């Protein structure tokens, strides 16, 4: 017999389910085409690029490069969240990020995310033109953050983190990391929608490397298809993280980009539609190749 839908071997294209992420700049359709969030750290001490993009001129140059490579979103952060990182006060973090958000907004109409745990920093960035708040604490560190996000209608990334950046890698322990992260997402979804945030504005991040051992990270990466609440997108941030170095048994940062691409491709096969990376172009290319095989929007099949 001939294959269904004209595909060899009786293969069918996978079903397409609506996946919409609501932001201040309208909705992002994630039903078929995965998107890449380019990382723009304006910090002196981020783990792989600290100090390289500090100040609006250098930050804008890098943002333009990320966009030219195919980034659909730019995530701007002014406080390092690497293990052992020291906190930055809200005024300093705002001074680092708000001018960059404003300058980028004046030149680009794409989606801008502010990576912060502080409502004052988020408020300044949203005022400057940001569309999304990406909070590694899952909107738990600052009691005012849920209300701010509800009032402004911004998109929200809810990340799972055990502990806080200074101490999160000190012997993290779980009975079942997959079940516990999944339960955390459902509880945060209930709490944040009760606080007035629209369910469609929520996106979830398993927090690879944030209070997890190598074994925990691998368990989560195997279970990506089953982590997020129903019809909500998952954002994956694995770019250049230390667990890659542990697997490679080599701390050279230059060796981490291609393993990141491999993880991006595998995650797309599992249905992850948002990918936060440093090196945008090869990850975009990997996503398009996987989508062609899966029967995505650019597939010839």
Secondary structure as the mmCIF struct_conf table of DSSP 4:
data_model
#
loop_
_struct_conf.conf_type_id
_struct_conf.id
_struct_conf.beg_label_comp_id
_struct_conf.beg_label_asym_id
_struct_conf.beg_label_seq_id
_struct_conf.end_label_comp_id
_struct_conf.end_label_asym_id
_struct_conf.end_label_seq_id
HELX_LH_PP_P HELX_LH_PP_P1 UNK A 2 UNK A 3
HELX_RH_3T_P HELX_RH_3T_P1 UNK A 4 UNK A 6
HELX_RH_3T_P HELX_RH_3T_P2 UNK A 8 UNK A 10
HELX_LH_PP_P HELX_LH_PP_P2 UNK A 13 UNK A 15
STRN STRN1 UNK A 20 UNK A 23
TURN_TY1_P TURN_TY1_P1 UNK A 24 UNK A 25
STRN STRN2 UNK A 26 UNK A 29
BEND BEND1 UNK A 31 UNK A 32
STRN STRN3 UNK A 35 UNK A 41
BEND BEND2 UNK A 44 UNK A 44
TURN_TY1_P TURN_TY1_P2 UNK A 47 UNK A 53
BEND BEND3 UNK A 55 UNK A 55
HELX_RH_AL_P HELX_RH_AL_P1 UNK A 56 UNK A 68
TURN_TY1_P TURN_TY1_P3 UNK A 69 UNK A 70
BEND BEND4 UNK A 72 UNK A 72
STRN STRN4 UNK A 73 UNK A 77
BEND BEND5 UNK A 78 UNK A 79
BEND BEND6 UNK A 82 UNK A 82
TURN_TY1_P TURN_TY1_P4 UNK A 83 UNK A 84
HELX_LH_PP_P HELX_LH_PP_P3 UNK A 85 UNK A 87
HELX_RH_AL_P HELX_RH_AL_P2 UNK A 90 UNK A 107
BEND BEND7 UNK A 110 UNK A 110
STRN STRN5 UNK A 111 UNK A 115
BEND BEND8 UNK A 117 UNK A 117
HELX_RH_AL_P HELX_RH_AL_P3 UNK A 119 UNK A 128
TURN_TY1_P TURN_TY1_P5 UNK A 129 UNK A 129
STRN STRN6 UNK A 132 UNK A 135
TURN_TY1_P TURN_TY1_P6 UNK A 136 UNK A 137
BEND BEND9 UNK A 139 UNK A 139
BEND BEND10 UNK A 141 UNK A 141
TURN_TY1_P TURN_TY1_P7 UNK A 143 UNK A 144
HELX_RH_AL_P HELX_RH_AL_P4 UNK A 145 UNK A 152
TURN_TY1_P TURN_TY1_P8 UNK A 153 UNK A 153
STRN STRN7 UNK A 155 UNK A 159
BEND BEND11 UNK A 162 UNK A 163
TURN_TY1_P TURN_TY1_P9 UNK A 165 UNK A 169
BEND BEND12 UNK A 170 UNK A 171
BEND BEND13 UNK A 175 UNK A 175
HELX_RH_AL_P HELX_RH_AL_P5 UNK A 177 UNK A 194
TURN_TY1_P TURN_TY1_P10 UNK A 195 UNK A 196
HELX_RH_3T_P HELX_RH_3T_P3 UNK A 199 UNK A 201
STRN STRN8 UNK A 202 UNK A 205
TURN_TY1_P TURN_TY1_P11 UNK A 208 UNK A 209
BEND BEND14 UNK A 210 UNK A 211
HELX_RH_AL_P HELX_RH_AL_P6 UNK A 214 UNK A 222
TURN_TY1_P TURN_TY1_P12 UNK A 223 UNK A 223
HELX_RH_3T_P HELX_RH_3T_P4 UNK A 224 UNK A 226
TURN_TY1_P TURN_TY1_P13 UNK A 227 UNK A 227
BEND BEND15 UNK A 228 UNK A 228
HELX_LH_PP_P HELX_LH_PP_P4 UNK A 229 UNK A 229
TURN_TY1_P TURN_TY1_P14 UNK A 230 UNK A 231
STRN STRN9 UNK A 234 UNK A 236
TURN_TY1_P TURN_TY1_P15 UNK A 239 UNK A 240
HELX_RH_AL_P HELX_RH_AL_P7 UNK A 242 UNK A 248
TURN_TY1_P TURN_TY1_P16 UNK A 249 UNK A 249
HELX_RH_3T_P HELX_RH_3T_P5 UNK A 253 UNK A 255
HELX_RH_AL_P HELX_RH_AL_P8 UNK A 256 UNK A 269
TURN_TY1_P TURN_TY1_P17 UNK A 270 UNK A 271
STRN STRN10 UNK A 274 UNK A 277
BEND BEND16 UNK A 278 UNK A 279
HELX_RH_AL_P HELX_RH_AL_P9 UNK A 280 UNK A 294
TURN_TY1_P TURN_TY1_P18 UNK A 295 UNK A 295
TURN_TY1_P TURN_TY1_P19 UNK A 297 UNK A 298
#
